[in-house]
């Protein structure tokens, strides 16, 4: 009887585990165009704080870099692959899935606007 319960439990675990997927839903392009200047504070900062600093903040940030300040975020956007990773469906940042199309558009517009801070 114990073996049967164990086997059933194992089957349930395996089927649950294999049934889980990490779906990435491409929301496509935003329906509106941003026609104002995007600034780090508050536009980009809010996106970083809500999606990135859990891993890329604190005393031991993931990947060895932090995204908690304007200077850090600008540096890793200009010299790193931050914009590429937030748009990469196969290997997105954050790992839970792509940021919304609107959030990605805000970051792209911030870059196009020349990284204004305030």
C-alpha positions as CSV (number, residue, x, y, z in Angstrom):
1,X,0.0,0.0,0.0
2,X,2.8,2.4,0.9
3,X,4.5,1.8,-2.5
4,X,1.2,2.5,-4.3
5,X,0.8,5.8,-2.5
6,X,4.4,6.7,-3.2
7,X,4.1,5.9,-6.8
8,X,0.9,7.9,-7.2
9,X,2.5,10.8,-5.4
10,X,5.5,10.6,-7.6
11,X,3.4,10.6,-10.7
12,X,1.4,13.6,-9.5
13,X,4.7,15.5,-8.8
14,X,6.2,14.6,-12.2
15,X,3.1,15.5,-14.1
16,X,2.8,18.8,-12.2
17,X,6.4,19.6,-12.8
18,X,6.3,18.8,-16.5
19,X,3.1,20.6,-16.9
20,X,4.6,23.9,-15.7
21,X,5.9,26.2,-18.4
22,X,7.5,29.6,-18.5
23,X,5.2,31.2,-21.0
24,X,6.4,34.4,-22.5
25,X,3.6,36.4,-24.0
26,X,4.7,39.0,-26.5
27,X,2.4,41.9,-26.1
28,X,3.5,43.3,-29.3
29,X,4.0,47.0,-29.8
30,X,2.3,49.5,-27.5
31,X,-0.8,51.0,-29.1
32,X,0.3,54.6,-28.2
33,X,3.5,56.5,-28.9
34,X,5.2,58.3,-26.1
35,X,5.4,62.0,-27.0
36,X,7.0,63.4,-23.9
37,X,10.6,63.3,-22.7
38,X,11.2,60.2,-20.6
39,X,13.3,60.8,-17.5
40,X,15.0,58.4,-15.1
41,X,13.2,59.8,-12.1
42,X,10.4,58.7,-12.0
43,X,9.8,56.9,-15.3
44,X,12.7,54.4,-15.6
45,X,13.4,54.3,-11.8
46,X,10.0,52.9,-11.1
47,X,10.5,50.1,-13.7
48,X,13.9,49.3,-12.2
49,X,12.6,49.3,-8.7
50,X,9.6,47.1,-9.5
51,X,11.3,44.6,-11.7
52,X,15.1,44.6,-11.4
53,X,16.5,45.5,-8.0
54,X,15.3,42.4,-6.3
55,X,18.2,40.6,-8.1
56,X,20.3,43.6,-9.1
57,X,20.5,45.5,-5.8
58,X,21.8,45.0,-2.3
59,X,25.2,43.9,-1.2
60,X,25.5,41.0,-3.5
61,X,23.7,41.8,-6.8
62,X,23.2,39.1,-9.4
63,X,25.8,39.3,-12.2
64,X,27.9,41.6,-10.0
65,X,26.0,44.7,-11.0
66,X,23.4,46.9,-9.5
67,X,20.6,48.9,-11.1
68,X,19.6,50.9,-8.0
69,X,20.8,54.3,-9.1
70,X,20.6,56.6,-12.1
71,X,24.4,56.3,-12.7
72,X,24.4,52.5,-12.5
73,X,21.4,52.1,-14.7
74,X,22.7,54.5,-17.3
75,X,26.1,52.9,-17.3
76,X,24.8,49.3,-17.8
77,X,22.3,50.6,-20.4
78,X,25.1,52.3,-22.4
79,X,27.9,49.8,-22.0
80,X,26.1,46.6,-21.3
81,X,23.3,44.7,-22.9
82,X,20.4,45.8,-20.7
83,X,18.1,46.9,-23.6
84,X,18.9,43.8,-25.5
85,X,18.1,41.5,-22.5
86,X,14.8,43.2,-21.7
87,X,13.7,42.6,-25.3
88,X,15.1,39.0,-25.6
89,X,12.1,36.6,-25.6
90,X,14.4,33.6,-25.4
91,X,16.5,34.9,-22.4
92,X,14.6,37.8,-20.9
93,X,15.3,40.0,-18.0
94,X,13.6,39.7,-15.7
95,X,13.7,35.9,-15.9
96,X,10.0,35.7,-15.2
97,X,9.3,37.1,-18.6
98,X,9.5,40.2,-20.7
99,X,8.6,43.6,-19.3
100,X,5.4,45.0,-20.7
101,X,5.6,46.5,-24.2
102,X,4.9,49.9,-22.6
103,X,7.8,49.5,-20.0
104,X,10.2,48.5,-22.8
105,X,9.0,51.5,-24.9
106,X,9.7,53.8,-21.9
107,X,13.2,52.5,-21.5
108,X,13.9,52.8,-25.3
109,X,12.5,56.3,-25.3
110,X,14.7,57.2,-22.3
111,X,17.7,56.0,-24.3
112,X,16.6,57.9,-27.4
113,X,16.0,61.1,-25.3
114,X,19.7,61.0,-24.2
115,X,19.2,59.5,-20.6
116,X,17.8,62.5,-18.8
117,X,17.8,62.1,-15.1
118,X,15.1,64.5,-13.7
